[in-house]
Amino acid sequence: MSGSYKAHFRRFLEAAPERLHFAAHSHHYWPDVTFEAQVQCWEDAARLTGGKWEVVLGEVLPEVQRGIARHLNLPDPSSLAFAPNTHEFVKRLLSCLPAERVPRILTSDGEFHSFTRQIARLEEDGLAEVTRVAVEPFDSFAERFAAAASKGGHDMIFVSQVFFNSGFALTGLTALLAGLPAEPFVVIDGYHGFLARPTDLDAVAARAFYLAGGYKYAMSGEGVCFLHAPPGYGLRPRDTGWYAAFGKLTQAGGGVAYAGDGGRFFGATFDPVGLYRMRAVLRLLEDLRLDAAGIHAHARALQDRFLKGLEAWPNSVLPLERLVVDPRVQPCGNFLTFDLGDEAASGLHAGLAAAGVATDYRGSRLRFGFGLYQDAVDVDAILGRLAAI
């Protein structure tokens, strides 16, 4: 197991020293450098007032673009746009689809609410035709999804890199996209994959959109989400803000002009503090020589320790046969999911909360997230509190 990184998370850890926070997949602790970054954002605003945007757009944002591109192996950092949440990007992507007919969307039955709620609402009014491929059984999902996509006729293909309600990780993105027709938008939701699993987008950067954000394993908090936009797709979103006109402009027929790079997916004025926090995190990771592979290895070591502890305790309230994805045999994100039934999941979640352990549940599924701010001591401690329950 890699060493402990707790020294970089003292502010969060000391704010609630008795809490065991195993919800890294939901609300990751922020490293201490983000506190100084947040103060720096305030001080820049006080010092420069409206002139702060020259710093935000000319210094902070390009550095964050370069850092994200480095971790994802993107060939061009300018392909990245930013927004306060991924739902803004979902709306802009949907606004690029054909208006003269009902757009056809292929997705899975395991996508996060920012997408599933929006397309379900469009479905209600006959404004979208949606095909959903069941994620389970996991072993055949990639094959079944690729088969559905290869039939053609879709305007958008939207799928998660790591599924939020199970932890199952979709690997082989290059192979998945290889047989697809060139026309449909391909969108990869990487929110549970970015800085949680090694991700190399170089081979698919010209074909697929990729969206993620800072709230989870990027450790940067709210309000800083990003979208990689491949060249040639979605050149003029109908849902557009005035920031999309920054930079090199392109226009057709004398109409509304757009930036020629990923900036075409920008919205309007936003709070830049999330960018400051993300820049600080990216700098910290560089100083620590940590990438997604190192973060994932740290989380996997903690997961293994947790599962071995449960194996040694046969009367566990968390039976291993209830584990939805076993990371020892299947590709998995940095959290574990147990399907316990609605009543048992909510009951154990409440019992853990009363014992000072933060987890979360979705219906029948209780989830445990692992991150850099934990070490072996925390895993042993949660096993002890589970035993007490």
PLY file of the C-alpha trace (Angstrom):
ply
format ascii 1.0
element vertex 389
property float x
property float y
property float z
element edge 388
property int vertex1
property int vertex2
end_header
0.00 0.00 0.00
1.18 3.49 -0.79
1.87 5.85 2.07
-0.55 8.18 3.77
-1.52 11.51 2.22
-3.43 12.76 5.25
-0.97 15.57 5.85
-2.42 17.32 2.81
-6.01 17.21 4.13
-5.59 18.53 7.67
-8.28 21.21 7.49
-11.05 18.77 6.55
-9.78 16.05 8.89
-9.41 18.35 11.87
-12.82 19.96 11.31
-14.49 16.67 12.31
-11.79 14.41 13.78
-14.21 11.68 14.90
-15.82 11.33 11.49
-14.81 8.51 9.17
-15.65 9.84 5.73
-16.23 6.99 3.26
-18.12 9.00 0.67
-15.22 10.10 -1.52
-17.28 9.25 -4.60
-19.97 11.70 -3.48
-18.18 14.59 -1.77
-14.43 14.17 -1.72
-12.41 15.97 0.93
-10.46 18.94 -0.43
-6.70 19.18 0.17
-5.43 22.13 2.20
-4.02 23.88 -0.87
-7.59 24.64 -1.96
-8.05 26.89 1.08
-5.20 29.12 0.00
-6.51 29.00 -3.56
-9.94 30.17 -2.45
-8.37 33.06 -0.55
-6.25 33.91 -3.61
-9.41 34.14 -5.73
-10.93 36.60 -3.25
-7.75 38.65 -3.05
-7.47 38.84 -6.85
-11.06 40.11 -6.99
-10.33 42.75 -4.35
-7.08 43.81 -6.00
-8.27 43.84 -9.59
-12.10 44.07 -9.42
-13.28 43.60 -13.03
-9.69 43.21 -14.14
-9.63 39.82 -12.40
-10.99 38.24 -15.59
-7.68 38.85 -17.32
-6.09 36.64 -14.65
-8.92 34.07 -14.64
-9.15 33.68 -18.41
-5.54 34.46 -19.25
-3.69 32.56 -16.51
-5.83 30.31 -14.28
-8.09 28.74 -16.89
-5.29 27.89 -19.39
-3.23 26.28 -16.61
-6.20 24.15 -15.58
-6.79 23.20 -19.21
-3.18 22.07 -19.54
-3.38 20.08 -16.31
-6.56 18.27 -17.31
-5.21 17.60 -20.80
-2.05 16.14 -19.25
-4.01 13.71 -17.06
-6.29 12.65 -19.93
-3.58 12.71 -22.63
-5.60 15.12 -24.75
-3.67 16.51 -27.72
-5.04 20.07 -27.44
-5.92 21.74 -24.11
-8.03 24.35 -25.95
-10.62 21.63 -26.65
-11.75 22.01 -23.01
-14.65 24.22 -21.93
-15.84 24.87 -18.36
-19.23 25.24 -16.69
-20.56 25.23 -13.10
-22.14 21.76 -13.58
-22.39 18.98 -16.14
-26.08 19.62 -16.69
-25.16 22.81 -18.55
-23.09 20.71 -20.93
-25.87 18.14 -21.31
-28.27 20.91 -22.36
-25.78 22.37 -24.82
-25.04 18.99 -26.33
-28.74 18.23 -26.71
-29.21 21.64 -28.33
-26.86 20.54 -31.12
-29.09 17.64 -32.18
-31.41 17.89 -35.21
-34.35 20.26 -34.77
-36.29 19.12 -37.82
-37.13 15.71 -36.28
-37.15 13.91 -32.97
-33.49 13.12 -32.06
-32.61 9.50 -31.32
-30.44 8.81 -28.27
-28.70 5.59 -27.24
-27.64 5.29 -23.61
-27.59 2.87 -20.67
-29.98 2.37 -17.79
-27.22 3.36 -15.33
-26.50 7.00 -16.15
-26.49 9.78 -13.57
-29.49 12.03 -12.98
-28.05 15.09 -14.72
-28.59 13.20 -17.97
-31.34 10.68 -17.22
-33.77 13.21 -15.78
-33.34 15.60 -18.70
-33.86 13.04 -21.45
-36.76 11.44 -19.55
-38.48 14.83 -19.46
-37.90 15.30 -23.19
-39.32 11.82 -23.75
-42.50 12.77 -21.92
-43.23 15.45 -24.52
-42.12 13.38 -27.49
-39.00 15.50 -27.97
-36.52 12.60 -27.76
-36.53 8.93 -28.68
-34.36 7.04 -26.19
-32.98 3.49 -26.28
-31.50 2.21 -23.03
-29.17 -0.77 -22.78
-29.14 -2.55 -19.39
-25.75 -2.26 -17.68
-26.18 -5.60 -15.95
-24.94 -8.24 -16.50
-21.67 -6.33 -16.48
-19.56 -8.90 -18.32
-21.56 -8.53 -21.52
-22.40 -4.82 -21.35
-19.67 -3.53 -23.66
-20.57 -6.11 -26.30
-24.31 -5.44 -26.04
-23.86 -1.66 -26.06
-21.52 -1.79 -29.06
-24.01 -4.00 -30.91
-26.83 -1.53 -30.25
-24.66 1.39 -31.35
-23.50 -0.35 -34.54
-27.10 -0.62 -35.76
-26.90 3.10 -36.52
-29.65 5.65 -36.66
-28.64 7.47 -33.47
-27.95 11.16 -33.10
-26.26 10.83 -29.69
-24.58 7.96 -27.85
-24.11 8.70 -24.15
-22.42 6.32 -21.72
-20.52 6.44 -18.42
-16.89 5.54 -17.94
-17.68 4.41 -14.36
-21.32 3.84 -13.46
-22.40 5.86 -10.43
-24.79 3.29 -8.94
-22.50 0.26 -9.11
-18.87 1.29 -9.60
-18.57 -0.86 -12.72
-15.92 0.60 -15.03
-16.24 0.49 -18.79
-12.83 -0.28 -20.25
-11.67 -0.36 -23.85
-13.20 2.92 -24.98
-11.12 2.85 -28.16
-12.48 -0.56 -29.15
-16.01 0.49 -28.28
-15.84 3.49 -30.62
-13.95 1.74 -33.40
-16.98 0.34 -35.20
-19.30 3.33 -34.82
-20.53 5.42 -37.72
-19.09 8.92 -37.90
-22.36 10.83 -37.59
-23.63 10.47 -34.01
-22.30 12.50 -31.09
-20.46 10.18 -28.69
-20.42 11.47 -25.10
-18.50 9.79 -22.28
-19.51 10.75 -18.74
-16.20 10.60 -16.92
-17.25 12.10 -13.58
-16.44 8.93 -11.62
-13.44 8.15 -13.84
-11.46 11.39 -13.96
-8.52 11.09 -11.53
-10.03 7.84 -10.26
-8.91 5.51 -13.05
-6.12 5.94 -15.61
-7.72 7.50 -18.69
-6.01 8.00 -22.05
-8.21 9.85 -24.54
-5.59 10.40 -27.21
-7.01 7.76 -29.56
-10.62 8.97 -29.20
-10.11 12.71 -28.73
-11.12 13.43 -32.33
-14.33 11.44 -32.00
-15.78 11.64 -28.48
-16.90 14.28 -26.02
-15.74 13.72 -22.43
-17.29 15.48 -19.44
-16.35 15.44 -15.78
-15.82 17.82 -12.86
-14.12 18.67 -9.63
-16.66 17.53 -7.05
-15.41 13.95 -6.72
-11.93 12.55 -7.27
-10.58 15.81 -8.67
-10.93 17.07 -5.07
-11.81 20.61 -6.16
-15.36 21.03 -4.94
-18.41 22.43 -6.65
-18.74 24.72 -9.63
-15.88 23.50 -11.83
-16.91 21.01 -14.51
-15.34 20.57 -17.92
-16.09 19.22 -21.37
-13.67 18.04 -24.03
-15.22 18.85 -27.41
-13.85 17.01 -30.46
-13.31 19.11 -33.58
-16.14 19.04 -36.09
-18.93 18.08 -33.68
-21.40 20.56 -32.22
-19.98 23.65 -33.88
-22.95 25.89 -33.03
-24.94 24.85 -29.93
-28.35 26.53 -29.79
-28.01 26.79 -26.01
-25.18 29.31 -25.92
-23.79 32.07 -23.75
-21.69 35.06 -24.58
-18.46 33.42 -23.40
-18.79 31.08 -26.40
-17.83 34.03 -28.60
-14.38 34.44 -27.01
-11.26 33.51 -28.92
-11.06 32.66 -32.60
-14.52 33.13 -34.09
-16.21 31.10 -36.78
-19.62 31.74 -38.23
-21.80 30.52 -41.03
-23.94 32.72 -43.26
-23.34 35.81 -41.18
-25.06 34.30 -38.17
-24.05 34.05 -34.52
-20.30 33.54 -34.19
-18.62 30.87 -32.04
-15.13 30.12 -30.83
-13.44 27.61 -33.09
-12.15 25.44 -30.22
-13.85 23.91 -27.17
-14.82 27.41 -26.12
-17.92 27.08 -28.30
-19.47 25.16 -25.38
-18.92 27.89 -22.81
-21.91 29.54 -21.19
-21.85 32.94 -19.53
-20.39 34.60 -16.42
-19.44 32.11 -13.68
-17.82 32.07 -10.26
-14.12 31.37 -10.96
-13.23 30.08 -7.48
-13.57 26.44 -8.54
-10.92 26.98 -11.19
-8.56 28.34 -8.54
-9.17 25.26 -6.37
-8.68 22.86 -9.28
-5.46 24.60 -10.30
-4.16 24.14 -6.75
-5.07 20.44 -6.77
-3.41 19.87 -10.14
-0.28 21.59 -8.88
-0.30 19.46 -5.72
-0.61 16.24 -7.72
2.29 17.31 -9.88
4.39 18.06 -6.80
3.50 14.65 -5.35
4.10 12.97 -8.73
0.64 11.49 -8.49
-1.59 10.68 -11.42
-4.84 8.75 -11.78
-2.96 5.45 -11.74
-1.39 6.30 -8.37
-4.70 7.51 -6.92
-6.46 4.38 -8.14
-3.73 2.15 -6.70
-4.11 3.85 -3.32
-7.89 3.38 -3.37
-7.61 -0.23 -4.52
-5.25 -1.07 -1.65
-7.79 0.35 0.80
-10.61 -1.54 -0.89
-8.67 -4.80 -0.62
-8.04 -4.22 3.08
-11.73 -3.48 3.63
-12.87 -6.61 1.78
-10.35 -8.82 3.60
-11.68 -7.42 6.87
-15.22 -8.35 5.87
-14.09 -11.83 4.83
-12.63 -12.38 8.29
-15.98 -11.49 9.85
-18.52 -14.04 8.56
-21.51 -12.49 10.33
-20.95 -9.14 8.66
-23.86 -6.80 8.10
-22.14 -6.35 4.73
-22.17 -9.87 3.21
-19.65 -10.12 0.40
-22.21 -11.87 -1.78
-24.07 -8.55 -1.81
-21.11 -6.76 -3.40
-22.31 -5.49 -6.76
-18.86 -5.22 -8.38
-15.86 -7.00 -6.89
-12.76 -4.96 -7.85
-10.61 -8.05 -7.48
-12.28 -9.68 -10.50
-14.02 -6.86 -12.40
-13.00 -3.35 -13.47
-14.26 -0.97 -10.82
-14.05 2.66 -9.80
-12.81 3.89 -6.44
-15.95 2.96 -4.52
-17.68 -0.26 -3.49
-21.42 -0.87 -3.76
-23.49 -3.35 -1.75
-27.04 -4.21 -2.79
-28.77 -4.83 0.53
-32.43 -4.11 -0.19
-34.07 -0.74 0.40
-34.77 -1.11 4.11
-31.42 -2.66 5.00
-29.45 -0.09 2.98
-31.19 2.89 4.56
-30.97 1.29 8.01
-27.27 0.56 7.81
-26.61 4.02 6.36
-28.39 5.54 9.35
-26.55 3.26 11.78
-23.20 4.18 10.28
-24.07 7.88 10.41
-24.91 7.52 14.11
-21.52 5.87 14.57
-19.77 8.77 12.85
-19.27 7.10 9.47
-20.27 8.95 6.30
-21.54 6.79 3.43
-24.45 7.18 1.05
-27.13 5.00 -0.47
-29.27 4.99 -3.58
-32.38 2.90 -3.07
-31.17 -0.58 -2.18
-27.48 0.16 -2.76
-25.08 1.35 -0.07
-21.80 2.82 -1.34
-18.35 3.19 0.28
-15.85 5.55 -1.37
-12.08 5.50 -0.94
-9.69 8.39 -1.51
-6.34 9.96 -0.81
-7.38 11.36 2.59
-7.79 7.84 4.01
-5.25 5.25 5.03
-5.18 1.77 6.57
-6.01 3.17 10.01
-9.34 4.47 8.69
-10.21 1.14 7.11
-9.53 -0.71 10.36
-11.58 1.90 12.21
-14.64 1.52 10.00
-14.44 -2.26 10.32
-14.47 -1.79 14.09
-17.53 0.45 13.95
-19.32 -1.98 11.64
-18.62 -4.73 14.18
-20.16 -2.59 16.90
-23.30 -2.07 14.81
0 1
1 2
2 3
3 4
4 5
5 6
6 7
7 8
8 9
9 10
10 11
11 12
12 13
13 14
14 15
15 16
16 17
17 18
18 19
19 20
20 21
21 22
22 23
23 24
24 25
25 26
26 27
27 28
28 29
29 30
30 31
31 32
32 33
33 34
34 35
35 36
36 37
37 38
38 39
39 40
40 41
41 42
42 43
43 44
44 45
45 46
46 47
47 48
48 49
49 50
50 51
51 52
52 53
53 54
54 55
55 56
56 57
57 58
58 59
59 60
60 61
61 62
62 63
63 64
64 65
65 66
66 67
67 68
68 69
69 70
70 71
71 72
72 73
73 74
74 75
75 76
76 77
77 78
78 79
79 80
80 81
81 82
82 83
83 84
84 85
85 86
86 87
87 88
88 89
89 90
90 91
91 92
92 93
93 94
94 95
95 96
96 97
97 98
98 99
99 100
100 101
101 102
102 103
103 104
104 105
105 106
106 107
107 108
108 109
109 110
110 111
111 112
112 113
113 114
114 115
115 116
116 117
117 118
118 119
119 120
120 121
121 122
122 123
123 124
124 125
125 126
126 127
127 128
128 129
129 130
130 131
131 132
132 133
133 134
134 135
135 136
136 137
137 138
138 139
139 140
140 141
141 142
142 143
143 144
144 145
145 146
146 147
147 148
148 149
149 150
150 151
151 152
152 153
153 154
154 155
155 156
156 157
157 158
158 159
159 160
160 161
161 162
162 163
163 164
164 165
165 166
166 167
167 168
168 169
169 170
170 171
171 172
172 173
173 174
174 175
175 176
176 177
177 178
178 179
179 180
180 181
181 182
182 183
183 184
184 185
185 186
186 187
187 188
188 189
189 190
190 191
191 192
192 193
193 194
194 195
195 196
196 197
197 198
198 199
199 200
200 201
201 202
202 203
203 204
204 205
205 206
206 207
207 208
208 209
209 210
210 211
211 212
212 213
213 214
214 215
215 216
216 217
217 218
218 219
219 220
220 221
221 222
222 223
223 224
224 225
225 226
226 227
227 228
228 229
229 230
230 231
231 232
232 233
233 234
234 235
235 236
236 237
237 238
238 239
239 240
240 241
241 242
242 243
243 244
244 245
245 246
246 247
247 248
248 249
249 250
250 251
251 252
252 253
253 254
254 255
255 256
256 257
257 258
258 259
259 260
260 261
261 262
262 263
263 264
264 265
265 266
266 267
267 268
268 269
269 270
270 271
271 272
272 273
273 274
274 275
275 276
276 277
277 278
278 279
279 280
280 281
281 282
282 283
283 284
284 285
285 286
286 287
287 288
288 289
289 290
290 291
291 292
292 293
293 294
294 295
295 296
296 297
297 298
298 299
299 300
300 301
301 302
302 303
303 304
304 305
305 306
306 307
307 308
308 309
309 310
310 311
311 312
312 313
313 314
314 315
315 316
316 317
317 318
318 319
319 320
320 321
321 322
322 323
323 324
324 325
325 326
326 327
327 328
328 329
329 330
330 331
331 332
332 333
333 334
334 335
335 336
336 337
337 338
338 339
339 340
340 341
341 342
342 343
343 344
344 345
345 346
346 347
347 348
348 349
349 350
350 351
351 352
352 353
353 354
354 355
355 356
356 357
357 358
358 359
359 360
360 361
361 362
362 363
363 364
364 365
365 366
366 367
367 368
368 369
369 370
370 371
371 372
372 373
373 374
374 375
375 376
376 377
377 378
378 379
379 380
380 381
381 382
382 383
383 384
384 385
385 386
386 387
387 388
